[in-house]
Amino acid sequence: MMRFVPKDRLQLEAALDLLPDDMLVEVHPSVGISAETVAALRLIDPIPANIVVGIPKQRAPESVVKVDKIAGL
């Protein structure tokens, strides 16, 4: 899994660009947003500060994007 720290919505959109809209998303409760799919995650604005997005290397049906707070913040 590749980890990415977006600074704004445009960077998040670029990171999610090649992922299918219906790919599932797991958001840690500490992040304070709700998104069940990549399509819903793309619509989040503003992007919370200090988040890390885990993007799967495999685009398999069971792959999941993970969103969490940066450790220690």
Biotite code that builds the C-alpha atoms (Angstrom):
import biotite.structure as struc

atoms = struc.array([
    struc.Atom([0.000, 0.000, 0.000], chain_id="A", res_id=1, res_name="MET", atom_name="CA", element="C"),
    struc.Atom([1.292, 3.445, -0.948], chain_id="A", res_id=2, res_name="MET", atom_name="CA", element="C"),
    struc.Atom([0.823, 6.153, 1.660], chain_id="A", res_id=3, res_name="ARG", atom_name="CA", element="C"),
    struc.Atom([0.092, 9.721, 0.596], chain_id="A", res_id=4, res_name="PHE", atom_name="CA", element="C"),
    struc.Atom([-0.375, 12.931, 2.611], chain_id="A", res_id=5, res_name="VAL", atom_name="CA", element="C"),
    struc.Atom([-2.564, 15.307, 0.574], chain_id="A", res_id=6, res_name="PRO", atom_name="CA", element="C"),
    struc.Atom([-2.268, 19.019, 1.323], chain_id="A", res_id=7, res_name="LYS", atom_name="CA", element="C"),
    struc.Atom([-5.479, 19.932, -0.479], chain_id="A", res_id=8, res_name="ASP", atom_name="CA", element="C"),
    struc.Atom([-8.370, 18.507, -2.473], chain_id="A", res_id=9, res_name="ARG", atom_name="CA", element="C"),
    struc.Atom([-6.492, 18.701, -5.790], chain_id="A", res_id=10, res_name="LEU", atom_name="CA", element="C"),
    struc.Atom([-3.678, 16.531, -4.448], chain_id="A", res_id=11, res_name="GLN", atom_name="CA", element="C"),
    struc.Atom([-6.212, 14.036, -3.096], chain_id="A", res_id=12, res_name="LEU", atom_name="CA", element="C"),
    struc.Atom([-8.013, 13.929, -6.452], chain_id="A", res_id=13, res_name="GLU", atom_name="CA", element="C"),
    struc.Atom([-4.694, 13.333, -8.247], chain_id="A", res_id=14, res_name="ALA", atom_name="CA", element="C"),
    struc.Atom([-3.838, 10.451, -5.901], chain_id="A", res_id=15, res_name="ALA", atom_name="CA", element="C"),
    struc.Atom([-7.257, 8.856, -6.464], chain_id="A", res_id=16, res_name="LEU", atom_name="CA", element="C"),
    struc.Atom([-7.312, 9.525, -10.205], chain_id="A", res_id=17, res_name="ASP", atom_name="CA", element="C"),
    struc.Atom([-6.807, 5.963, -11.472], chain_id="A", res_id=18, res_name="LEU", atom_name="CA", element="C"),
    struc.Atom([-8.971, 4.263, -8.843], chain_id="A", res_id=19, res_name="LEU", atom_name="CA", element="C"),
    struc.Atom([-12.508, 3.130, -9.678], chain_id="A", res_id=20, res_name="PRO", atom_name="CA", element="C"),
    struc.Atom([-15.353, 5.187, -8.197], chain_id="A", res_id=21, res_name="ASP", atom_name="CA", element="C"),
    struc.Atom([-16.853, 2.126, -6.510], chain_id="A", res_id=22, res_name="ASP", atom_name="CA", element="C"),
    struc.Atom([-13.663, 1.066, -4.675], chain_id="A", res_id=23, res_name="MET", atom_name="CA", element="C"),
    struc.Atom([-14.345, 0.874, -0.952], chain_id="A", res_id=24, res_name="LEU", atom_name="CA", element="C"),
    struc.Atom([-12.880, 3.347, 1.541], chain_id="A", res_id=25, res_name="VAL", atom_name="CA", element="C"),
    struc.Atom([-12.211, 2.810, 5.252], chain_id="A", res_id=26, res_name="GLU", atom_name="CA", element="C"),
    struc.Atom([-12.011, 6.050, 7.249], chain_id="A", res_id=27, res_name="VAL", atom_name="CA", element="C"),
    struc.Atom([-10.698, 5.984, 10.823], chain_id="A", res_id=28, res_name="HIS", atom_name="CA", element="C"),
    struc.Atom([-13.197, 7.686, 13.190], chain_id="A", res_id=29, res_name="PRO", atom_name="CA", element="C"),
    struc.Atom([-10.533, 10.185, 14.334], chain_id="A", res_id=30, res_name="SER", atom_name="CA", element="C"),
    struc.Atom([-10.435, 11.735, 10.845], chain_id="A", res_id=31, res_name="VAL", atom_name="CA", element="C"),
    struc.Atom([-13.918, 13.232, 11.173], chain_id="A", res_id=32, res_name="GLY", atom_name="CA", element="C"),
    struc.Atom([-15.206, 12.568, 7.654], chain_id="A", res_id=33, res_name="ILE", atom_name="CA", element="C"),
    struc.Atom([-17.485, 9.953, 6.169], chain_id="A", res_id=34, res_name="SER", atom_name="CA", element="C"),
    struc.Atom([-16.881, 8.249, 2.816], chain_id="A", res_id=35, res_name="ALA", atom_name="CA", element="C"),
    struc.Atom([-17.670, 4.674, 1.841], chain_id="A", res_id=36, res_name="GLU", atom_name="CA", element="C"),
    struc.Atom([-16.350, 4.802, -1.732], chain_id="A", res_id=37, res_name="THR", atom_name="CA", element="C"),
    struc.Atom([-13.646, 6.580, -3.706], chain_id="A", res_id=38, res_name="VAL", atom_name="CA", element="C"),
    struc.Atom([-16.364, 8.625, -5.432], chain_id="A", res_id=39, res_name="ALA", atom_name="CA", element="C"),
    struc.Atom([-17.584, 9.919, -2.053], chain_id="A", res_id=40, res_name="ALA", atom_name="CA", element="C"),
    struc.Atom([-14.011, 10.604, -0.890], chain_id="A", res_id=41, res_name="LEU", atom_name="CA", element="C"),
    struc.Atom([-13.380, 12.730, -3.986], chain_id="A", res_id=42, res_name="ARG", atom_name="CA", element="C"),
    struc.Atom([-16.243, 15.026, -2.932], chain_id="A", res_id=43, res_name="LEU", atom_name="CA", element="C"),
    struc.Atom([-14.875, 15.825, 0.542], chain_id="A", res_id=44, res_name="ILE", atom_name="CA", element="C"),
    struc.Atom([-14.059, 19.521, 0.815], chain_id="A", res_id=45, res_name="ASP", atom_name="CA", element="C"),
    struc.Atom([-12.209, 20.789, 2.699], chain_id="A", res_id=46, res_name="PRO", atom_name="CA", element="C"),
    struc.Atom([-9.765, 17.945, 3.225], chain_id="A", res_id=47, res_name="ILE", atom_name="CA", element="C"),
    struc.Atom([-8.973, 17.549, 6.934], chain_id="A", res_id=48, res_name="PRO", atom_name="CA", element="C"),
    struc.Atom([-5.421, 18.487, 7.906], chain_id="A", res_id=49, res_name="ALA", atom_name="CA", element="C"),
    struc.Atom([-2.891, 15.848, 8.860], chain_id="A", res_id=50, res_name="ASN", atom_name="CA", element="C"),
    struc.Atom([-4.448, 12.856, 7.127], chain_id="A", res_id=51, res_name="ILE", atom_name="CA", element="C"),
    struc.Atom([-2.696, 10.005, 5.412], chain_id="A", res_id=52, res_name="VAL", atom_name="CA", element="C"),
    struc.Atom([-4.340, 8.089, 2.570], chain_id="A", res_id=53, res_name="VAL", atom_name="CA", element="C"),
    struc.Atom([-3.349, 4.495, 1.937], chain_id="A", res_id=54, res_name="GLY", atom_name="CA", element="C"),
    struc.Atom([-3.761, 3.637, -1.725], chain_id="A", res_id=55, res_name="ILE", atom_name="CA", element="C"),
    struc.Atom([-3.628, -0.045, -2.679], chain_id="A", res_id=56, res_name="PRO", atom_name="CA", element="C"),
    struc.Atom([-1.110, -1.053, -5.335], chain_id="A", res_id=57, res_name="LYS", atom_name="CA", element="C"),
    struc.Atom([-3.554, -3.661, -6.655], chain_id="A", res_id=58, res_name="GLN", atom_name="CA", element="C"),
    struc.Atom([-6.821, -2.490, -8.200], chain_id="A", res_id=59, res_name="ARG", atom_name="CA", element="C"),
    struc.Atom([-8.516, -5.779, -7.227], chain_id="A", res_id=60, res_name="ALA", atom_name="CA", element="C"),
    struc.Atom([-12.197, -5.877, -6.182], chain_id="A", res_id=61, res_name="PRO", atom_name="CA", element="C"),
    struc.Atom([-11.190, -6.559, -2.580], chain_id="A", res_id=62, res_name="GLU", atom_name="CA", element="C"),
    struc.Atom([-8.789, -3.568, -2.448], chain_id="A", res_id=63, res_name="SER", atom_name="CA", element="C"),
    struc.Atom([-9.634, -0.778, -0.004], chain_id="A", res_id=64, res_name="VAL", atom_name="CA", element="C"),
    struc.Atom([-8.424, 2.816, 0.307], chain_id="A", res_id=65, res_name="VAL", atom_name="CA", element="C"),
    struc.Atom([-7.620, 3.649, 3.950], chain_id="A", res_id=66, res_name="LYS", atom_name="CA", element="C"),
    struc.Atom([-7.778, 7.138, 5.460], chain_id="A", res_id=67, res_name="VAL", atom_name="CA", element="C"),
    struc.Atom([-6.274, 7.868, 8.874], chain_id="A", res_id=68, res_name="ASP", atom_name="CA", element="C"),
    struc.Atom([-4.688, 10.668, 10.905], chain_id="A", res_id=69, res_name="LYS", atom_name="CA", element="C"),
    struc.Atom([-0.923, 11.013, 10.685], chain_id="A", res_id=70, res_name="ILE", atom_name="CA", element="C"),
    struc.Atom([0.552, 9.174, 13.676], chain_id="A", res_id=71, res_name="ALA", atom_name="CA", element="C"),
    struc.Atom([1.509, 11.418, 16.560], chain_id="A", res_id=72, res_name="GLY", atom_name="CA", element="C"),
    struc.Atom([-0.743, 14.327, 15.573], chain_id="A", res_id=73, res_name="LEU", atom_name="CA", element="C"),
])
